[in-house]
Amino acid sequence: MRILVADCSAEYSGRLNASLPLAKRVLLVKADNSLLIFSELGSYKPLNWMAAPCTLKDITPPDADDDADTPAPEKVLRVASAKSSDVLEVTLQHIYSDETYDLGEDPGLIKDGVEDHLQQYLAEQIERIGKGAKLVRREYPTAIGPVDIMAIDANGEHVAIEIKRHGGIDGVEQLTRYCELLNRDPLLAPVHGIFAAQTITPQARVLAKDRGFRCLILDYEEMKGVEDDSLRLF
């Protein structure tokens, strides 16, 4: 990653034309040659950019100088798209900083609060579905795929729980298929259903009620130990 702070202007030409007048800005040049121009204020989005695949030429003019008040620039960065005729040309009148950093390989974004974490916490706190409930197992196997959680309620009856981050109609349909299959087994029946998610759409609530399921709202922060009274079972 190359980071430059400079007095610069820019011209974008091709499918559209745009320009940036001379001002102090930050430029990011990534390893794939993509270039992004940022200002101090405004949105987190760049003012202008050229995305990969592209080629970059770092040009030092013969009469280059670092005086922002003279017409001669200190450097010119010319980035050309590999898929079109688009060109972004950045003229650097004065460079305050030009540093390159090796960031190494990035492991990528690790999302918190995904379904696996919700499943884990609910399995550990199974009485959230009702006092006296007991866990049978996570990922309870069936012929059409595993049920997220199988539990037994205070009455000794089985409960199949389908967990989503954002609950929609598809999730209710999935729970319906599990319960229909499980209720064919006389050793398990009756099997009740609970549709659990961080958010549930109004349409999914209506369908769940029609299928005889309960809806459980999961507050991830509360389940991690943050006190919150927003958990509701209905």
HUZITA-V486080 format. One record per run of one state. SS is the DSSP state (H for helix, E for strand, L for the rest). FROM is the first residue (numbers start at 0). TO is the last residue. If there is no record, write none. Layout:
SS|FROM|TO + SS|FROM|TO
//
This chain:
L|0|0 + E|1|12 + L|13|16 + E|17|28 + L|29|33 + E|34|37 + L|38|46 + E|47|49 + L|50|52 + E|53|58 + L|59|73 + E|74|80 + L|81|85 + E|86|99 + L|100|113 + H|114|123 + L|124|124 + H|125|128 + L|129|132 + E|133|139 + L|140|145 + E|146|151 + L|152|156 + E|157|166 + L|167|167 + H|168|181 + L|182|189 + E|190|199 + L|200|200 + H|201|209 + L|210|212 + E|213|216 + L|217|218 + H|219|222 + L|223|231 + E|232|232 + L|233|233
//
